[in-house]
Amino acid sequence: MPTKQSRRSLFFTLSSFALFLCTLSMQPALAGDKEPSGHKIHFSITESENVDNDRVSITFSHVAQGATPQAVTEQINKRMKSAFAVLKRYPDIVAQTSQYNIYPVYQKQLISHWRGQQSLSIHFENRPQEMAVLDEIQPHLEYKSMQFSVSDTRRKAVLEQLTRKAIQTYRKRAQLIASEFASNEYQLLETHINTPNIPIARALYARAETAMASDMSAPSVAAGESKIQIQVSGNLLLKQ
């Protein structure tokens, strides 16, 4: 039967052997973590394209006044109902209303009357037949603003094309850098593809002095363009 001392000696022997195996298994990993040798260069390229704005958003509103909040609500509802009757003839238009904003108006610290407002926003493709809705809604609601943008479908299609083009340009730039540094061998260590947010075209707002007029003329505008761009950046290693 092994003594207590022999068991302790066996334990230390096994522990030392396990530590030896662990050290051997770590050596390749440590060797693999070694920084690659050579000249490291960071570079980036950008590809962009101007795209016609094919989406339009228009905001209308109506301000009403009355002796009671209920009277104000009824006036607003009547105008909104008329506007939605117009929109029924345009099934491709997406409409969204805001919450009521009704508040008291004071004179000499007493409630004189109530005032309220509600907005209606419509979104649709920028087509002449759809733009006619602007003139049809204005007898019922006041025009507030209009802005143009690129639709999600169009944006995704353009981004796919730009991504392919950007990657090709990126690879050619890497080859050019290696060639100019007289390096016969290079390696792309990492690559980042970044798509900046597309700015919305500048909104066209009604002037304050005319915003209350329901018969205000619709603005004559061009949809314009938006710039879509993609940037590819990374690190290039020129091997020695």
Protein Blocks (a to p, Z undefined) as FASTA:
>chain_A
ZZfklmmmmmmmmmmmmmmmmmmmmmmmmmmmpcceddddddddddddddddfbdcdddd
dddddfbfklmmmmmmmmmmmmmmmmmmmmkbccdddddddddddeehiafbdcdddddd
ddddddfklmmmmmmmmmmpccfbdcddddfklmmmmmmmmmmmmmmmmmmmmmmmmmmn
opabdcdfbdcdddddddddddddddfklmmpmkbccddddebjadddddddddddddZZ
